[in-house]
């Protein structure tokens, strides 16, 4: 249980010794091999080895002081991003179909190889590829540089992140890039100064000037609200269940999984992805699935290319994987094989997502309601 134990160990260490310092030091990136004051659990949360709601419950149970609220708020940002995208699935659809043919391909190649004329950006590219992680503040600097300095399409930057990040998540990644680009909160794009870079990199990056272009982006589609997800629940209807790698929280899934005769744990191969991911990320996901599978006798790990031939029934339950490549794969399979899927969605998700129809600060007003909803649940 290497990864599951690592997730618990890392979270407990942060909860015990660093969480009270998070608000003060969270924006400082001291470097990939230095101690930072972020939690470092994002790769486990994005795959739900650690469940967002369980994390919130842990904090609220052990701390009553307000100096932990900023970290709770950051966990809620992740929930908000998921809910916002579920309410507007057209944003994901338009992201993945964007062709981006009109760009400077030579500059793009230099950017993804870390060979631009911007040393600090090049170092972030190398860091991302080596560690499959970037500090959250550095991700904002990276995206801002990509969009407003290099003038490259934000969609290609978001794809580049998803290719290399262990914690790559369709909602958080796509919408964070849109936020930096000034598309999520209209007209409020993220730009940073040399002083900001110098201070929060702990003087690792000193540059005389940052030369941004005057770029103002707008969507070329209408983002329409969709409430179809709210017709789902957690009621079992079929004998077989499908799971993916982005919801592997054993404590809250064990009872559910034990109700089924067969459970298919799907590894989405790169050939079935619209957003291709690196070999290191593919291996990471496969290892997570193998560990999860070892906890159950009725769970079978299977690659996406082999799933169709394994199915004995046309109707199956599916632990809802959320907007992204997993769900898109299921939709294609459903159409090809005339299947019926009963999507199971956690009550916590459904309750929280309904508040994510507008901006985060509107969502934030309802966090006390969500906390109250979570209080009587077991994690």
Buried (B, 14 or more C-beta within 10 A) or exposed (E): EEBBEBBBEBBEBBBEEBBBEBBEBBBBBBBBEEEBBBBBBBBBBBBBBBBBBBBBBBBBEEBEEEEBBEBBBBBBBBBBBBBBBBBBBBBBEBBBEBEEEEEEEEEBEBBBEBEBEBEBBBBBBEBBBEBBBBBBBBBBBBBBBBBBBBEBBBBBBBBBBBBBBBBBBBBBBBBBBBBBBBBBEEEEBBBBEEEBBBEBBEEBBEEEEBEBEEEEBEEEEEBEEEEEBEEBBBEEEBBBBBBBBBBBBBEBBEEBBEEBEBBBBBBBBBEBBBBEBBEBBBEBBBEBBBBBBEBBEEBEBBEBEEBEEEBEEEEBBBBBBBBBBBBBBBEEBBEEEEBEBBBBBBEBBBBBBBBBBEEBEEBBEBBEEBBEBBEEEEB
